[in-house]
Amino acid sequence: MPDRLRNRSDFTEVMRKGRRARHPLLQLVALRTDAGTTRVGYSVSKQVGGAVVRNLVKRRLRAIVAGLPWRSGADVVIVARSGADSASYGELQAIVSENARKLRLLEDSDA
């Protein structure tokens, strides 16, 4: 399970310099680091919904991220877009894993 990305400065650096994989419901932004671990942060704005809905989306994303085999050495920000609240868990899981494969962040993706 990857560590959490928490500091505002870390989020800002990833969002400015990172590579992106886009989907209408979610966007993954990844920045390679020399660290021995992968850190993941979540950005769910008020456009997605109220506090209860945003927390539901974040809980789903955290569960999805915990179940994936991440490569070490990256900082990742997952940005939820409007409509992510109405997507099922399976849909979100497919989107996150597809975007992570595009960015070559998973162990089973080709290097």
Secondary structure, 3 states (H helix, E strand, C coil): CCEECCCHHHHHHHHHHCEEEECCCEEEEEEECCCCCEEEEEEECCCCCCHHHHHHHHHHHHHHHHCCCECCCEEEEEEECCCHHHCCHHHHHHHHHHHHHHCCCECCCCC
